[in-house]
Amino acid sequence: MSQTSSPEAETEHPSDDSFLTIAGREETEIKILASRFLSYALPCPSAEDFTDFLDVLRKQHYNATHHCFAWRIGYDGTEFRYSDDGEPSGTAGKRILGSIDRRELTDVGIVVVRYFGGTKLGVGGLARAYTDAADAVLERCAIERRYHTDALTLTFPYDVTSQVHHVIDMHGVEVLDREYLDQSRYTVRVRRSLTGRFSEDFAAYTERRGRIQGI
């Protein structure tokens, strides 16, 4: 899971659980020697999300010459893929991925659709064109910092509710759901780097009358 947070929270709780990604989809177009390069960037937390989007673009631009792409996925960015889709090797997909990596982004996919304009650009020209196309769409994107999180269930007696709320507020924890049965039960989302400290404070403030379970 991931969530966004404010710069103030990052300053207060520095950690290595954060990553950079784009806030939403963007698109742009550049023209080079009559060839059109239509660039599309999207947040993609999974390869399946990207594949679905690529399929849509291939149908939308069924008569385009090439549909080149790259994506990098995962909190640590270890999953990636790129394709030249018929362009000379190394001129397209790898260049698009380079644009993503220079900004240290993850959970991001880019497709560059090319309509050939009749004039060959050469290997060097193509490499620059795909780099420029990927850079152009990323320049339109809002970049945001997100955080790796844990979803937890808190169970506690009703008479320690104020103490639980205090601990939740202390750590900037997001409450996803509340249930009030024989005991109160909250579902919360906690930044992974803060989970240990939050658990310790929860136990201390409830005098160990509460229970935490991972989801």
C-alpha positions in Angstrom: 0.0 0.0 0.0 1.0 3.6 -0.4 -0.2 7.0 0.7 0.7 10.6 0.2 2.0 12.8 3.0 3.0 16.4 3.6 6.6 17.7 3.4 6.3 18.5 7.1 5.7 14.8 7.9 8.7 13.8 5.9 10.8 16.3 7.9 9.5 15.1 11.2 9.9 11.4 10.3 12.8 11.0 7.9 13.0 7.4 6.6 13.6 5.3 3.6 10.0 4.3 3.1 9.2 7.1 0.6 9.2 7.1 -3.2 8.4 9.5 -6.0 5.7 9.0 -8.6 3.3 11.0 -10.7 0.0 12.3 -9.4 -2.1 11.5 -12.5 -2.2 10.9 -16.3 -0.8 13.4 -18.7 -0.2 13.5 -22.5 1.6 15.8 -24.9 2.8 15.8 -28.5 5.9 16.9 -30.3 6.8 17.0 -34.0 10.2 16.3 -35.5 10.7 16.4 -39.3 7.0 15.7 -39.9 6.9 12.7 -37.6 4.4 13.1 -34.7 5.4 11.7 -31.2 2.4 11.5 -28.9 3.4 10.8 -25.3 1.3 9.4 -22.5 2.3 9.1 -18.9 0.3 7.3 -16.2 0.6 6.1 -12.6 0.7 2.3 -12.7 1.1 0.3 -9.5 1.0 -2.9 -11.5 2.1 -4.3 -14.8 -1.5 -5.3 -15.5 -2.6 -1.6 -15.2 0.0 -0.6 -17.7 -0.9 -3.4 -20.2 -4.5 -2.4 -20.1 -3.7 1.2 -20.9 -1.3 0.2 -23.7 -4.0 -2.0 -25.2 -6.4 1.0 -25.2 -3.8 3.2 -26.9 -3.0 0.6 -29.5 -6.7 0.4 -30.5 -7.0 4.2 -30.4 -3.9 4.7 -32.6 -4.3 1.5 -34.6 -2.6 3.1 -37.7 0.4 4.5 -35.9 3.8 3.3 -36.9 5.1 2.4 -33.4 3.9 2.2 -29.8 7.1 2.3 -27.8 7.0 2.2 -24.0 8.7 1.8 -20.7 7.6 1.4 -17.1 9.1 1.0 -13.7 7.1 -0.4 -10.8 7.4 -1.1 -7.1 8.4 0.8 -4.0 12.1 -0.1 -4.6 11.7 0.2 -8.4 13.1 -3.2 -9.2 10.4 -4.1 -11.7 10.8 -2.6 -15.1 10.2 -3.2 -18.8 10.7 -1.4 -22.1 10.0 -1.9 -25.8 11.3 -0.4 -29.0 8.3 -1.8 -30.9 10.2 -2.1 -34.2 12.4 0.9 -33.9 16.2 0.3 -34.0 17.4 -1.3 -30.8 18.1 1.1 -28.0 16.6 4.1 -29.6 13.1 4.2 -28.0 12.2 2.1 -24.9 15.5 2.4 -23.1 15.5 6.2 -23.7 11.9 6.4 -22.3 13.0 4.5 -19.2 16.0 6.8 -18.9 13.6 9.8 -18.6 11.8 8.0 -15.8 15.0 7.1 -14.0 16.6 10.5 -14.2 13.7 11.8 -12.1 14.0 8.8 -9.7 10.3 7.8 -10.3 8.5 4.5 -9.8 5.0 3.2 -10.3 5.1 5.1 -13.7 4.5 4.1 -17.3 5.1 6.0 -20.5 3.9 5.2 -24.0 5.2 7.2 -27.0 3.1 6.7 -30.1 4.9 7.6 -33.4 3.3 8.5 -36.7 6.1 8.4 -39.3 6.2 11.6 -41.3 8.2 10.3 -44.3 11.7 11.5 -43.2 14.1 9.1 -41.5 15.7 10.5 -38.3 18.6 8.2 -38.1 19.6 6.3 -34.9 20.9 9.3 -33.1 17.9 11.4 -34.1 15.4 8.8 -33.0 17.1 8.4 -29.6 16.9 12.2 -29.1 13.3 12.2 -30.3 12.1 9.5 -27.9 14.0 11.1 -25.0 12.5 14.5 -25.8 9.0 13.0 -26.1 9.3 11.2 -22.7 10.8 14.3 -21.0 8.0 16.5 -22.5 5.2 14.5 -20.9 6.9 14.1 -17.6 7.4 17.9 -17.4 3.6 18.2 -17.5 3.2 15.7 -14.6 2.8 16.7 -11.0 5.4 14.7 -9.0 4.4 13.6 -5.5 6.1 11.7 -2.7 4.3 8.6 -1.4 5.0 6.2 1.5 5.0 2.5 1.9 2.4 1.7 4.5 1.0 -1.1 6.7 -2.7 -1.7 7.3 -3.5 -2.6 10.9 -6.5 -3.5 13.0 -6.6 -2.0 16.5 -8.9 -3.6 19.1 -9.3 -1.8 22.5 -11.8 -1.2 25.3 -14.0 1.8 24.8 -12.7 3.6 28.0 -9.2 4.1 26.4 -10.6 5.6 23.2 -9.2 9.1 24.0 -5.7 7.5 24.5 -5.9 5.7 21.2 -6.9 8.9 19.4 -3.9 10.6 21.0 -1.5 8.0 19.7 -3.2 8.1 16.2 -2.7 11.9 16.1 0.9 11.6 17.4 1.9 9.5 14.4 -0.3 11.0 11.7 -2.1 7.6 11.3 -5.0 7.4 8.8 -8.2 5.8 10.2 -9.9 3.8 7.4 -12.8 2.3 9.4 -14.4 2.2 12.9 -16.5 -0.5 14.5 -18.0 -0.3 18.0 -19.0 -3.8 19.3 -18.1 -5.3 22.7 -14.8 -3.6 22.1 -13.8 -0.8 19.6 -12.1 -1.9 16.5 -10.3 0.5 14.1 -8.7 -0.2 10.8 -5.8 2.1 10.2 -3.0 2.8 7.8 0.5 3.5 9.2 3.7 4.5 7.4 5.9 1.4 7.5 8.8 3.2 9.1 6.5 4.3 12.0 4.7 1.0 12.6 7.1 -0.2 15.3 7.0 3.1 17.2 3.2 3.4 16.8 2.7 -0.2 18.1 4.9 0.6 21.2 3.0 3.8 22.0 -0.4 2.1 21.4 0.5 -0.6 24.0 1.9 1.9 26.5 -1.1 4.4 26.3 -3.7 1.6 26.5 -1.7 -0.1 29.3 -1.5 -3.1 27.1 -5.3 -3.6 27.1 -5.4 -3.1 23.3 -4.4 -5.5 20.5 -2.8 -4.8 17.1 -3.1 -7.2 14.1 -1.8 -6.9 10.6 -4.1 -7.2 7.7 
